[in-house]
Structures are given as structure tokens and as C-alpha cells.
Amino acid sequence: MRPRSTKRGAAIGLALVGTLHVTEAQAQDPEAADKLFQQGRAAMARGDHDAACKLFEESDQKDRAVGTKLNLAACEEKRGRYATALRLFQIAKSQLASGDTRLPVAKRRIAALEPKVSFVTFSLAKGAPADTTVRFGSVELESDAVGRPYPMEAGAHRILVDAHGRSQSTYDIELKAGEQQSLEVSPGKPTEGPEATAPVDGRRTRGYVLAGVGAAGVSVGLLAGALVLSKKSTADDHCDDSLRICDQIGKDANDSGRTWATVSTVGWLVGAAGLGAGAYFLLKSDPGSETAAAVRIDPRATSFSMLHRW
């Protein structure tokens, strides 16, 4: 353990003083974190909440501190991201000592935010893989959040569920402020192994069928054409072209040849049409894709602020 920098807590308007002890592994760059924190405070003072939230988040990534989380929570509340603010206040509350003067403030903000958000209890369906992930927007649900009420913004959400070797499944839900819902989720069908089933595209299926019909037509045309040549050879042997006289075998060969010539022509026509149509549908087949929907929430302001990071 090492002491935290004291320059971040000198001037306090809403006097909230406290110390969060962290390990050396967590303390990455406290000086950079201090600078970003002060920049975030300045952005909050001029009402630029988008910039302030980004700066507080970057500061917390440089060096984890409960004061930074409290300021980030207040910032998110000011720009209307109530569920995010509530989760941050809850984290900060769990890190504050019982005698910390900021603890009652965090509790009041939690109580004020709870009616503004929705709570969804996610559960995994029986047989869902252990590596199943649940996402909505930019949030990926932590494994320990499954089975517990999780705060979410009121409005429409698309839930994306993934797992290794499984297709993605989606769930669309509509939430109202203050309500609670339960949702059992599971990833889609296997994409690997004997249970995997490839999605079927209707145009591709039609393409294969028509191409098969076309190939059959070409085969009939070729076979019938060969029979026409055979019958012509027989007719040549049993007919005198100069006298235009044929015996019975020659007459039968001529009649059969004309019939097979018609069959050959029809076969070639069907073959050409089938192959052409099949090629068209095969080239046009293209599986679609889905994109997650975005949600906008109207921001509302609060009067809560803290001047130091730690």
C-alpha cells in the first residue's frame, strides 16, 4: 500500500473527504489521473457533461479511485444516463467506509435514481454454455450480474447473446421506469460439430433446383440427339434418296428420328432456361445481417458534485 496524492482534495465545496486504498497493481498512473480528474471538474463547471464524463472515465482507468467514480456517477446522472449512474453509485457505495461523509450522499443518489430506471433479472436457459455472454448497447453483463436485478435505462433494448461455437440470438425488450422484468436467454444453434445446421437461403435453394432441372434438360437433349443420329444412319441404309423410296425399316427410322429430334430440341431449350435461371438465383443469394438498435434518453440535471478524486 502507498499513500494517495493529496493535491486532489485541497479545496472542497461540498466537503466530501475520504481515502481509497488500492494495490500497486491497480495504481497505474496517479499523476495523469489527477490531471484528467481536474480537467473533468472544469468541464463539469462549464456544463460540458459529455466531455466531463469522458475525462472522469479516463482518470478512473489511469488510477481507480472512489471519488472519481462518484464524480463520474454524478456526471452520468446529469446527462440522463440514470442506469449507468446508479451502477456507479452502487460500486462507490460498496467501496466507502461506514464513517465516510460521502456514504450518505451516495445512498441518497441511489434512492433517487432507482425509480427512474428499470431492473431486469437475466438468467441462462438450461444447457446454455458456460461462456455465454449477454450484451446490450455498449454494456456487456458481468457473469456475477446474472440472476440479480440489473439496472437498465427505460426504453427499447436489443439483447445480444453469444457463445463460442453458437450462433447469436437476439431478444427485443421494452422497459418502463420503475418496473422489474425477468428474461431467460440462451445463444443460438451450434455452428460447429454434428449438430450444426447451416442457414438455408430460399434463392440459393431455388437456384440449385433450377440448375438441376437445366442439367437434366441438357442430358435429355444430348441423349435424344444421339438417338436421332442413330435413326438417321438406319434410314440411310434402308432408303434410296434419289428415288425417295424407303422400306418399312427405313420409314420407321425416319418417323422415330423426327420424334427424337423434337425431344432433343425441347431438352436443350429446358436445359438452357434451367441453367440460366439457376445461375441467376445462385448469384443473387446473400444472407442478411442484423444491427442492434440505439436508445436515446432525455437528460436531466442534478446538483450533486465532489471536488476530489480519492
Secondary structure as the mmCIF struct_conf table of DSSP 4:
data_model
#
loop_
_struct_conf.conf_type_id
_struct_conf.id
_struct_conf.beg_label_comp_id
_struct_conf.beg_label_asym_id
_struct_conf.beg_label_seq_id
_struct_conf.end_label_comp_id
_struct_conf.end_label_asym_id
_struct_conf.end_label_seq_id
HELX_LH_PP_P HELX_LH_PP_P1 PRO A 3 SER A 5
BEND BEND1 THR A 6 THR A 6
HELX_RH_3T_P HELX_RH_3T_P1 LYS A 7 GLY A 9
BEND BEND2 ALA A 10 ALA A 10
BEND BEND3 GLY A 13 LEU A 14
TURN_TY1_P TURN_TY1_P1 GLU A 24 GLN A 26
STRN STRN1 ALA A 27 ALA A 27
BEND BEND4 GLN A 28 GLN A 28
HELX_RH_AL_P HELX_RH_AL_P1 PRO A 30 ALA A 45
TURN_TY1_P TURN_TY1_P2 ARG A 46 GLY A 47
HELX_RH_AL_P HELX_RH_AL_P2 HIS A 49 LYS A 62
STRN STRN2 ASP A 63 ASP A 63
HELX_RH_AL_P HELX_RH_AL_P3 VAL A 66 LYS A 78
TURN_TY1_P TURN_TY1_P3 ARG A 79 GLY A 80
HELX_RH_AL_P HELX_RH_AL_P4 TYR A 82 GLN A 95
BEND BEND5 LEU A 96 LEU A 96
TURN_TY1_P TURN_TY1_P4 SER A 98 GLY A 99
TURN_TY1_P TURN_TY1_P5 THR A 101 ARG A 102
HELX_RH_AL_P HELX_RH_AL_P5 LEU A 103 LEU A 113
HELX_RH_3T_P HELX_RH_3T_P2 GLU A 114 LYS A 116
BEND BEND6 VAL A 117 VAL A 117
STRN STRN3 SER A 118 LEU A 124
HELX_LH_PP_P HELX_LH_PP_P2 ALA A 125 ALA A 125
TURN_TY1_P TURN_TY1_P6 LYS A 126 GLY A 127
TURN_TY1_P TURN_TY1_P7 ALA A 130 ASP A 131
STRN STRN4 THR A 133 PHE A 136
TURN_TY1_P TURN_TY1_P8 GLY A 137 SER A 138
STRN STRN5 VAL A 139 GLU A 140
HELX_RH_3T_P HELX_RH_3T_P3 SER A 143 ALA A 145
TURN_TY1_P TURN_TY1_P9 VAL A 146 GLY A 147
BEND BEND7 ARG A 148 ARG A 148
STRN STRN6 PRO A 149 MET A 152
BEND BEND8 ALA A 154 ALA A 154
STRN STRN7 GLY A 155 ALA A 163
TURN_TY1_P TURN_TY1_P10 HIS A 164 GLY A 165
STRN STRN8 ARG A 166 LEU A 175
TURN_TY1_P TURN_TY1_P11 ALA A 177 GLY A 178
STRN STRN9 GLN A 180 VAL A 185
BEND BEND9 LYS A 189 LYS A 189
STRN STRN10 PRO A 190 PRO A 190
BEND BEND10 THR A 191 GLY A 193
TURN_TY1_P TURN_TY1_P12 PRO A 194 GLU A 195
HELX_LH_PP_P HELX_LH_PP_P3 ALA A 198 ASP A 201
HELX_RH_AL_P HELX_RH_AL_P6 GLY A 202 HIS A 238
STRN STRN11 CYS A 239 ASP A 240
TURN_TY1_P TURN_TY1_P13 ASP A 241 ARG A 244
STRN STRN12 ILE A 245 CYS A 246
HELX_RH_AL_P HELX_RH_AL_P7 GLN A 248 LYS A 284
HELX_LH_PP_P HELX_LH_PP_P4 ALA A 292 ALA A 294
BEND BEND11 LEU A 307 LEU A 307
#
